[in-house]
């Protein structure tokens, strides 16, 4: 089984920056496309960003494009989400995910992390 553990969440002021990390173990990291999803209280989980196996292709939700950047370091079995200029509406639990395809918002990941809370204050 693939294990995914998120870290780096916390409280950040609007206009600041935050970097989330997701460490993977159990299988060869480069086998999977990776992505980030988020879920706010009372709302559905939504796609945030995705990256292919090599890191050469990325995709973003319109709401975060230009502000967030997804990247991966296969040597470290880690995927990142750099959050620049976060807004209060970005407040949510952020989940790392792995699957065969992760560059479309309708994708169904095979594995999920437990999530990390991100709170953006104004």
PASEBA-1860 file (N, C-alpha, C; in nm, 3 decimals):
! residues 122
1> XXXXXXXX> 0.083/-0.119/0.000/0.000/0.000/0.000/0.088/0.125/0.000 ~ 0.044/0.225/-0.074/0.114/0.352/-0.078/0.068/0.438/0.039 ~ 0.163/0.489/0.115/0.133/0.577/0.227/0.172/0.720/0.190 ~ 0.081/0.813/0.216/0.104/0.953/0.186/0.086/1.033/0.313 ~ 0.184/1.115/0.346/0.179/1.195/0.468/0.206/1.341/0.434 ~ 0.106/1.426/0.460/0.119/1.568/0.433/0.179/1.640/0.553 ~ 0.245/1.751/0.526/0.298/1.836/0.630/0.312/1.978/0.577 ~ 0.333/2.072/0.666/0.355/2.210/0.626/0.235/2.300/0.640
9> XXXXXXXX> 0.121/2.244/0.678/0.003/2.326/0.696/0.013/2.413/0.820 ~ -0.078/2.507/0.831/-0.080/2.596/0.945/-0.152/2.724/0.914 ~ -0.125/2.824/0.994/-0.188/2.955/0.979/-0.097/3.047/0.900 ~ -0.152/3.112/0.800/-0.077/3.206/0.719/-0.164/3.327/0.690 ~ -0.102/3.443/0.683/-0.176/3.564/0.653/-0.196/3.579/0.502 ~ -0.309/3.632/0.464/-0.336/3.657/0.322/-0.223/3.739/0.263 ~ -0.176/3.697/0.146/-0.067/3.767/0.081/0.069/3.711/0.115 ~ 0.074/3.620/0.211/0.199/3.555/0.248/0.226/3.435/0.161
17> XXXXXXXX> 0.292/3.335/0.218/0.321/3.214/0.144/0.329/3.095/0.237 ~ 0.308/2.978/0.180/0.311/2.855/0.255/0.350/2.743/0.160 ~ 0.425/2.646/0.209/0.466/2.533/0.128/0.423/2.403/0.194 ~ 0.340/2.328/0.125/0.296/2.198/0.172/0.383/2.089/0.113 ~ 0.406/1.984/0.190/0.484/1.871/0.143/0.404/1.743/0.162 ~ 0.428/1.646/0.075/0.366/1.516/0.085/0.472/1.411/0.061 ~ 0.502/1.334/0.164/0.602/1.229/0.154/0.534/1.095/0.128 ~ 0.583/1.022/0.029/0.525/0.894/-0.010/0.618/0.779/0.025
25> XXXXXXXX> 0.557/0.667/0.058/0.634/0.546/0.086/0.551/0.424/0.047 ~ 0.616/0.309/0.034/0.547/0.184/0.005/0.564/0.133/-0.137 ~ 0.573/0.222/-0.233/0.591/0.189/-0.373/0.684/0.290/-0.438 ~ 0.726/0.258/-0.558/0.810/0.351/-0.632/0.732/0.479/-0.660 ~ 0.780/0.589/-0.607/0.710/0.717/-0.616/0.683/0.758/-0.760 ~ 0.781/0.739/-0.845/0.769/0.784/-0.983/0.665/0.706/-1.064 ~ 0.612/0.599/-1.009/0.508/0.521/-1.075/0.377/0.597/-1.084 ~ 0.356/0.692/-0.994/0.229/0.759/-0.981/0.232/0.906/-1.019
33> XXXXXXXX> 0.124/0.949/-1.082/0.096/1.090/-1.092/0.049/1.135/-0.953 ~ 0.073/1.260/-0.920/0.039/1.310/-0.787/-0.047/1.434/-0.797 ~ -0.122/1.459/-0.692/-0.207/1.576/-0.694/-0.241/1.626/-0.555 ~ -0.299/1.744/-0.552/-0.349/1.804/-0.429/-0.496/1.835/-0.444 ~ -0.572/1.801/-0.343/-0.713/1.835/-0.333/-0.735/1.909/-0.203 ~ -0.848/1.976/-0.191/-0.878/2.043/-0.065/-1.027/2.034/-0.036 ~ -1.060/2.046/0.091/-1.199/2.040/0.133/-1.221/2.135/0.250 ~ -1.311/2.228/0.232/-1.351/2.320/0.336/-1.473/2.264/0.408
41> XXXXXXXX> -1.497/2.303/0.533/-1.613/2.253/0.607/-1.743/2.277/0.532 ~ -1.824/2.173/0.518/-1.952/2.185/0.451/-1.945/2.188/0.300 ~ -1.826/2.171/0.243/-1.810/2.174/0.099/-1.750/2.044/0.047 ~ -1.766/2.022/-0.082/-1.711/1.902/-0.144/-1.561/1.915/-0.164 ~ -1.495/1.801/-0.164/-1.353/1.801/-0.192/-1.331/1.840/-0.338 ~ -1.233/1.926/-0.362/-1.209/1.975/-0.495/-1.063/1.962/-0.536 ~ -1.044/1.947/-0.664/-0.911/1.938/-0.722/-0.841/2.072/-0.715 ~ -0.715/2.070/-0.678/-0.635/2.191/-0.671/-0.525/2.192/-0.776
49> XXXXXXXX> -0.445/2.086/-0.779/-0.333/2.079/-0.872/-0.291/1.935/-0.894 ~ -0.233/1.908/-1.011/-0.185/1.775/-1.042/-0.055/1.781/-1.118 ~ 0.021/1.672/-1.111/0.150/1.665/-1.178/0.172/1.523/-1.226 ~ 0.231/1.508/-1.344/0.253/1.375/-1.398/0.373/1.308/-1.334 ~ 0.403/1.187/-1.379/0.506/1.105/-1.315/0.644/1.168/-1.314 ~ 0.681/1.232/-1.421/0.814/1.290/-1.432/0.821/1.434/-1.381 ~ 0.706/1.498/-1.367/0.702/1.637/-1.327/0.704/1.734/-1.443 ~ 0.696/1.682/-1.565/0.704/1.766/-1.683/0.571/1.834/-1.718
57> XXXXXXXX> 0.461/1.782/-1.665/0.330/1.836/-1.695/0.253/1.863/-1.566 ~ 0.191/1.980/-1.558/0.112/2.015/-1.440/-0.024/2.068/-1.483 ~ -0.117/2.067/-1.390/-0.250/2.120/-1.413/-0.300/2.185/-1.285 ~ -0.382/2.289/-1.299/-0.430/2.363/-1.184/-0.578/2.397/-1.198 ~ -0.644/2.406/-1.084/-0.778/2.460/-1.083/-0.771/2.608/-1.116 ~ -0.873/2.659/-1.183/-0.873/2.800/-1.220/-0.859/2.892/-1.098 ~ -0.911/2.849/-0.986/-0.911/2.931/-0.866/-0.772/2.953/-0.807 ~ -0.677/2.867/-0.842/-0.543/2.879/-0.785/-0.435/2.904/-0.888
65> XXXXXXXX> -0.469/2.895/-1.014/-0.371/2.913/-1.120/-0.305/3.050/-1.111 ~ -0.173/3.050/-1.119/-0.098/3.173/-1.108/-0.054/3.204/-0.967 ~ -0.111/3.134/-0.869/-0.075/3.157/-0.729/-0.010/3.035/-0.665 ~ -0.057/2.917/-0.702/-0.004/2.793/-0.646/0.083/2.723/-0.749 ~ 0.182/2.651/-0.701/0.270/2.574/-0.788/0.293/2.435/-0.731 ~ 0.265/2.334/-0.811/0.291/2.197/-0.770/0.423/2.151/-0.830 ~ 0.499/2.076/-0.754/0.625/2.022/-0.803/0.652/1.890/-0.733 ~ 0.750/1.816/-0.783/0.784/1.689/-0.719/0.933/1.664/-0.728
73> XXXXXXXX> 0.982/1.591/-0.631/1.120/1.550/-0.626/1.119/1.399/-0.611 ~ 1.134/1.329/-0.722/1.125/1.183/-0.719/1.237/1.118/-0.637 ~ 1.351/1.184/-0.630/1.461/1.132/-0.550/1.427/1.133/-0.401 ~ 1.341/1.224/-0.360/1.299/1.235/-0.221/1.160/1.178/-0.197 ~ 1.097/1.125/-0.301/0.961/1.069/-0.290/0.865/1.171/-0.230 ~ 0.874/1.293/-0.278/0.797/1.402/-0.219/0.735/1.490/-0.327 ~ 0.612/1.532/-0.303/0.545/1.629/-0.388/0.515/1.752/-0.303 ~ 0.520/1.869/-0.365/0.503/1.994/-0.294/0.391/2.078/-0.353
81> XXXXXXXX> 0.338/2.164/-0.272/0.244/2.265/-0.318/0.288/2.399/-0.260 ~ 0.343/2.483/-0.344/0.383/2.616/-0.303/0.264/2.709/-0.317 ~ 0.223/2.768/-0.208/0.106/2.855/-0.205/0.152/2.999/-0.187 ~ 0.147/3.075/-0.293/0.180/3.216/-0.288/0.053/3.299/-0.292 ~ 0.055/3.410/-0.222/-0.060/3.500/-0.214/-0.189/3.427/-0.181 ~ -0.189/3.345/-0.078/-0.312/3.273/-0.042/-0.421/3.370/0.002 ~ -0.545/3.329/-0.020/-0.661/3.407/0.016/-0.741/3.336/0.123 ~ -0.825/3.408/0.198/-0.907/3.342/0.300/-0.989/3.226/0.244
89> XXXXXXXX> -1.034/3.237/0.121/-1.112/3.130/0.060/-1.030/3.006/0.028 ~ -0.898/3.014/0.044/-0.813/2.897/0.028/-0.810/2.812/0.156 ~ -0.870/2.861/0.262/-0.873/2.787/0.388/-0.945/2.654/0.369 ~ -0.877/2.546/0.404/-0.933/2.412/0.387/-0.833/2.309/0.439 ~ -0.878/2.185/0.444/-0.787/2.074/0.467/-0.734/2.032/0.331 ~ -0.604/2.028/0.317/-0.542/1.993/0.190/-0.495/1.848/0.194 ~ -0.533/1.774/0.090/-0.502/1.632/0.082/-0.410/1.602/-0.036 ~ -0.310/1.524/-0.009/-0.223/1.472/-0.112/-0.287/1.346/-0.169
97> XXXXXXXX> -0.270/1.322/-0.299/-0.329/1.205/-0.362/-0.237/1.149/-0.469 ~ -0.253/1.019/-0.497/-0.173/0.952/-0.598/-0.263/0.866/-0.686 ~ -0.229/0.858/-0.814/-0.305/0.777/-0.907/-0.239/0.772/-1.042 ~ -0.299/0.699/-1.137/-0.240/0.686/-1.270/-0.244/0.816/-1.350 ~ -0.347/0.897/-1.329/-0.362/1.025/-1.396/-0.405/1.128/-1.294 ~ -0.343/1.245/-1.294/-0.374/1.346/-1.195/-0.370/1.488/-1.253 ~ -0.403/1.500/-1.378/-0.398/1.631/-1.443/-0.535/1.680/-1.490 ~ -0.640/1.612/-1.447/-0.776/1.656/-1.476/-0.855/1.657/-1.345
105> XXXXXXXX> -0.945/1.754/-1.326/-1.017/1.765/-1.198/-1.113/1.651/-1.169 ~ -1.149/1.572/-1.269/-1.242/1.461/-1.249/-1.173/1.330/-1.217 ~ -1.043/1.332/-1.202/-0.968/1.210/-1.177/-1.005/1.150/-1.041 ~ -0.993/1.019/-1.033/-1.020/0.947/-0.909/-0.889/0.889/-0.857 ~ -0.832/0.950/-0.755/-0.706/0.899/-0.701/-0.720/0.760/-0.640 ~ -0.612/0.684/-0.643/-0.610/0.553/-0.581/-0.572/0.560/-0.433 ~ -0.495/0.660/-0.397/-0.446/0.675/-0.260/-0.460/0.818/-0.213 ~ -0.487/0.830/-0.083/-0.503/0.962/-0.021/-0.421/0.973/0.106
113> XXXXXXXX> -0.373/1.094/0.131/-0.312/1.123/0.259/-0.419/1.161/0.359 ~ -0.379/1.186/0.483/-0.474/1.219/0.588/-0.513/1.367/0.590 ~ -0.437/1.449/0.522/-0.470/1.589/0.512/-0.393/1.677/0.610 ~ -0.378/1.802/0.572/-0.317/1.901/0.659/-0.398/2.031/0.650 ~ -0.424/2.090/0.764/-0.508/2.209/0.770/-0.430/2.333/0.728 ~ -0.490/2.411/0.641/-0.436/2.541/0.601/-0.541/2.646/0.633 ~ -0.503/2.744/0.712/-0.594/2.852/0.748/-0.532/2.984/0.705 ~ -0.605/3.059/0.625/-0.557/3.187/0.574/-0.637/3.298/0.639
121> XX> -0.569/3.386/0.709/-0.634/3.497/0.776/-0.620/3.624/0.692 ~ -0.718/3.711/0.704/-0.717/3.835/0.628/-0.654/3.948/0.708
END
